[in-house]
């Protein structure tokens, strides 16, 4: 009897570059349905469930939501850090000529949205949310671009991946410098000592992943108690892992391959499930026209494409960089629109920016609307441009 379930279909789906974005989108839909149903209170109670243990000297008992946002997201940032280091050593950021375009485009895509947000919210209680529209969600952006298949040049996909990685690096720096509170130097010193140990292991040529991951786990605990956001431990650990500039598989690449699917299909969906549970209320749509809503929506939907396109154009005209092969200026504009999909990282920064639940909900709703607009506009624009070219 033939198996009614064709496993090759599932294998093909989970191997596709758009699969992570599709799963993420499904979890967003489920989270929104739960938040606006009779299950809402039970779901909130589940997220508030305390997990872990504590002793007189060790505090490791936190709500489930914190474990997701601080614990699992540290693994996400570990993967981001691995991608950043690999690109610097052997990829699109390995030389000044290669790195110029994505780096400058990312800078434009960070500064313009932040300035738009600040222009609406200077000297207000919500001014601290300026980092929210700065980020690009690499999983969603690349997922939507991959839906276009060979209708866009390969160089555009490489450009977007490199830009999003630089964008993530900037978001990490912003989180570390501006969204940390109440520094505790004792824990910072412990974390610094562990980071030095990891660097020494790297210089000694130690290849064992556990030689870096075990100090990294302890570093996470120390940074969590230091006042700096704990996810930074993932990035610092990633930067110490050894890699090679050639095709030889290094410890860094082994870990990157190992983490990619759990991050894309477990960690990011869980984050979306836990943090997009927005209860729709009267006045939410009107809230999009308020200072917070306009700062986020216009920052992502308008600021991202303007910043990315303007800095790309300027860097090419000044002969600092050049467009990838086959990429034309309309492609760059379409890519800029996709850059406005802030989603995961924007929501993450929104949670760090505001402590009031109402402000968090308003910010998340604005991010959701802006990301949907940016994703649809980017896809339609690139699709229509391709048809026109044909």
Buried (B, 14 or more C-beta within 10 A) or exposed (E): EEEEEEEEEEEEEEEBBBBBBBBBBEBBEBBBEBBBEEEBEEBBEBBEEEEBEEEEEEEEEBBBBBBBBBBBBBBBBBBBBBBBBBBBBBBBBBEEEBBBBBBBBBBBBBBBBBBBBBEBBEEEEBBBBBBBBBBBBBBBBBBBBBBBEEBBBEBBBBBBBBBBBBBBBBBBEBBBEEBBEEEBEEBBEBBBEBBEBBBEBBEEEBBEBEBBBBBBEBBBBBBBBBBBBBBBBBBBBBBBBBBEEEEEEBBBBBBBEEBBEBBBBEBBBBBBBBBBBBBEEEEBEEBBEBBBBBBBBBBBBBBBBBBBBBBBBBBBEEEBBEBBEEBEEBBBBBBBBBBBBBBBBBBBBBBBBBEEEEBBBBBBBBBBBBBBBBBEBBBEBBBEBBEEEE
